Amino acid sequence: MARQFFMLSEDAVREIEKTLATLVAETKSRYALVIDRSGYLIASCGQPAHVHPEELSAIAAGIVSAMQVIVNLAESQESTIAFHSQTMPDLHIAWINPRVFLLLAYDDNTSEIIARGRARQAVRALSPFLAQDQTQQTDLGSVEFIESKLSELFQDL
């Protein structure tokens, strides 16, 4: 069974990582990740505490998929999750295109307004690298199976 996977040039990945580094520095955030909706980590800057970025990407993709079912995100291309804890960063999620989103983790070093504004700027900067369909066909069946099962799990909510 043919499956699509994400392909980017090394130059595009470097530019994406550079944009993420600027975003993290300007917002004094903990980390920023660019994630495909299947959970594939495209690029990152910073290090999440207690979890590897690839693991967090898979978890974040599942959470975002669940949020799309619960909240109609078609009306908004972004959302913020605020945790009332000194140890957990707040998370801002912004869609770059229908397949890829930005996850920005920030804490009390910045405000939600600054994080959201800078994330919007980053999305505009990242869009040229991720706007066109960067997928290619391959015979990977397991990713499609996982995506279909996640869709089945959340379709009844």
Number of C-alpha atoms within 10 A of each C-alpha: 9 11 15 15 17 15 14 12 10 9 10 15 16 12 16 25 20 15 20 27 17 15 22 22 14 13 23 17 23 19 24 28 27 27 25 23 20 21 21 20 20 20 20 25 23 16 13 16 12 7 10 10 21 17 12 18 24 17 14 21 21 19 11 18 19 17 14 13 14 12 13 9 15 9 7 10 14 18 17 16 11 14 12 9 9 9 9 13 21 22 21 20 22 22 22 25 17 11 15 21 24 26 23 28 24 23 21 11 9 13 13 17 9 12 25 19 12 18 25 19 13 19 21 12 16 21 15 12 18 20 13 9 11 14 12 11 11 11 10 13 12 11 15 16 12 12 16 11 12 15 15 10 11 15 11 7 7
